[in-house]
Amino acid sequence: MALAVASLHTRAHAQSGGDQEPAAPVLTRSMLRAVAKRGAGPLLAKLEFAERPVFRDGRFVGLRLLARHDEGVSRALFDLRAGDVVTAVNGIAPRTPEDLATIVRRLPEGPEVTIEFLREGKARRSVTPITDGP
């Protein structure tokens, strides 16, 4: 069974080089609260993750993204691509796709959404501020 997650991103950085990608729209707390109230299902239907986590040298690494099923603004907000391995969201390492639902419910509580992931073996970090606007 493959599962999914949605899009929350403003800028992506290579942890070592600080490469910055173009800024995307800012995320609002009211939007995240609406997502949390509806449940994570519709949001999680946007990205398909492998059922089994990625391990390296017997240690947990993260969850591999298999495919994206979102278009438009959602795609622009979230820089993950097929093949990326999500290692943490707001400091929490998702060990199963179901863990992502719990993480999504907690997103409105913080000042930003931080996604750490591996792309082609390089560590990257995506940070999206959460505003209190409408």
Kinemage of the C-alpha trace (Angstrom):
@kinemage 1
@onewidth
@group {chain A} dominant
@subgroup {mainchain}
@vectorlist {calphas} color= white
{ca met a 1} P 0.000 0.000 0.000
{ca ala a 2} L 1.514 3.327 -1.048
{ca leu a 3} L 0.458 6.562 0.694
{ca ala a 4} L 0.722 10.298 0.168
{ca val a 5} L 1.447 13.853 1.697
{ca ala a 6} L 0.884 17.400 0.479
{ca ser a 7} L 2.612 20.594 -0.288
{ca leu a 8} L 4.089 23.151 2.070
{ca his a 9} L 7.270 24.913 0.951
{ca thr a 10} L 8.800 28.309 0.280
{ca arg a 11} L 12.484 27.805 -0.269
{ca ala a 12} L 14.784 24.787 -0.486
{ca his a 13} L 18.407 24.832 0.651
{ca ala a 14} L 21.179 22.372 0.090
{ca gln a 15} L 22.422 22.057 3.670
{ca ser a 16} L 26.036 22.339 2.701
{ca gly a 17} L 25.921 24.972 -0.049
{ca gly a 18} L 22.920 27.092 0.900
{ca asp a 19} L 21.563 27.050 -2.663
{ca gln a 20} L 18.258 28.840 -2.708
{ca glu a 21} L 15.351 28.189 -5.051
{ca pro a 22} L 12.732 30.801 -5.969
{ca ala a 23} L 10.291 31.690 -3.207
{ca ala a 24} L 6.759 30.353 -3.415
{ca pro a 25} L 3.618 31.716 -1.703
{ca val a 26} L 3.527 31.791 2.083
{ca leu a 27} L 1.461 29.307 4.072
{ca thr a 28} L -1.311 30.610 6.363
{ca arg a 29} L -2.206 29.210 9.764
{ca ser a 30} L -5.928 29.322 8.877
{ca met a 31} L -5.311 27.077 5.858
{ca leu a 32} L -3.375 24.600 7.991
{ca arg a 33} L -6.101 24.613 10.649
{ca ala a 34} L -8.694 23.851 7.951
{ca val a 35} L -6.555 20.955 6.702
{ca ala a 36} L -6.143 19.622 10.252
{ca lys a 37} L -9.902 19.941 10.888
{ca arg a 38} L -10.816 18.057 7.668
{ca gly a 39} L -8.246 15.410 8.414
{ca ala a 40} L -4.996 14.677 6.659
{ca gly a 41} L -6.520 12.358 4.027
{ca pro a 42} L -7.091 14.873 1.205
{ca leu a 43} L -3.693 16.420 1.825
{ca leu a 44} L -1.967 13.051 1.997
{ca ala a 45} L -3.546 12.035 -1.313
{ca lys a 46} L -1.235 14.482 -3.106
{ca leu a 47} L 2.015 12.518 -2.741
{ca glu a 48} L 2.573 8.781 -2.986
{ca phe a 49} L 5.231 7.278 -0.727
{ca ala a 50} L 6.742 3.793 -0.789
{ca glu a 51} L 5.163 1.479 1.757
{ca arg a 52} L 8.540 0.526 3.212
{ca pro a 53} L 10.954 3.075 4.674
{ca val a 54} L 14.490 3.584 3.373
{ca phe a 55} L 17.316 2.106 5.440
{ca arg a 56} L 21.072 2.590 4.982
{ca asp a 57} L 23.581 0.397 6.813
{ca gly a 58} L 20.724 -0.971 8.921
{ca arg a 59} L 19.627 2.514 10.079
{ca phe a 60} L 16.355 4.248 9.286
{ca val a 61} L 16.749 7.094 6.762
{ca gly a 62} L 13.236 8.185 5.739
{ca leu a 63} L 10.324 7.652 3.361
{ca arg a 64} L 10.815 7.611 -0.426
{ca leu a 65} L 8.427 9.635 -2.582
{ca leu a 66} L 7.232 7.547 -5.531
{ca ala a 67} L 4.964 10.012 -7.323
{ca arg a 68} L 3.150 13.349 -7.051
{ca his a 69} L -0.543 13.737 -7.783
{ca asp a 70} L -0.929 17.493 -7.398
{ca glu a 71} L -1.014 20.379 -9.834
{ca gly a 72} L -0.858 24.171 -9.833
{ca val a 73} L -0.213 26.052 -6.610
{ca ser a 74} L 0.132 22.860 -4.614
{ca arg a 75} L 3.050 21.777 -6.820
{ca ala a 76} L 4.671 25.218 -6.573
{ca leu a 77} L 4.432 25.217 -2.771
{ca phe a 78} L 6.184 21.907 -2.271
{ca asp a 79} L 9.551 21.131 -3.824
{ca leu a 80} L 9.577 17.361 -3.308
{ca arg a 81} L 10.107 15.225 -6.405
{ca ala a 82} L 9.717 11.532 -7.142
{ca gly a 83} L 12.785 9.761 -5.747
{ca asp a 84} L 13.320 12.196 -2.846
{ca val a 85} L 13.547 10.655 0.624
{ca val a 86} L 11.765 12.634 3.368
{ca thr a 87} L 13.862 12.392 6.519
{ca ala a 88} L 11.954 14.792 8.813
{ca val a 89} L 9.047 17.232 8.952
{ca asn a 90} L 9.340 19.865 11.690
{ca gly a 91} L 12.026 17.751 13.322
{ca ile a 92} L 9.955 14.558 13.404
{ca ala a 93} L 11.178 11.601 11.354
{ca pro a 94} L 8.208 9.824 9.751
{ca arg a 95} L 8.859 6.076 10.065
{ca thr a 96} L 5.638 5.084 8.322
{ca pro a 97} L 3.324 6.871 5.905
{ca glu a 98} L 0.757 6.942 8.730
{ca asp a 99} L 3.180 9.049 10.816
{ca leu a 100} L 2.764 11.773 8.202
{ca ala a 101} L -0.932 12.138 9.126
{ca thr a 102} L 0.031 12.864 12.750
{ca ile a 103} L 2.651 15.380 11.622
{ca val a 104} L 0.140 17.155 9.344
{ca arg a 105} L -2.305 17.575 12.250
{ca arg a 106} L 0.448 19.362 14.240
{ca leu a 107} L 1.534 21.765 11.480
{ca pro a 108} L -0.677 24.744 12.536
{ca glu a 109} L 1.081 24.849 15.933
{ca gly a 110} L 4.491 26.017 14.710
{ca pro a 111} L 5.954 29.197 13.198
{ca glu a 112} L 7.028 27.375 10.013
{ca val a 113} L 7.031 24.066 8.204
{ca thr a 114} L 10.484 22.562 7.793
{ca ile a 115} L 10.951 19.536 5.559
{ca glu a 116} L 14.283 17.751 5.469
{ca phe a 117} L 14.914 15.360 2.603
{ca leu a 118} L 17.531 13.718 0.432
{ca arg a 119} L 17.660 14.380 -3.300
{ca glu a 120} L 20.167 12.353 -5.295
{ca gly a 121} L 22.024 11.659 -2.048
{ca lys a 122} L 22.305 15.335 -1.039
{ca ala a 123} L 20.641 16.633 2.120
{ca arg a 124} L 18.181 19.451 1.450
{ca arg a 125} L 15.944 21.532 3.666
{ca ser a 126} L 12.722 23.297 2.759
{ca val a 127} L 11.377 26.003 5.090
{ca thr a 128} L 7.984 27.676 4.747
{ca pro a 129} L 6.934 30.395 7.201
{ca ile a 130} L 3.396 30.163 8.544
{ca thr a 131} L 1.637 33.525 8.672
{ca asp a 132} L -1.380 34.468 10.758
{ca gly a 133} L -3.013 36.135 7.731
{ca pro a 134} L -6.348 35.080 6.217
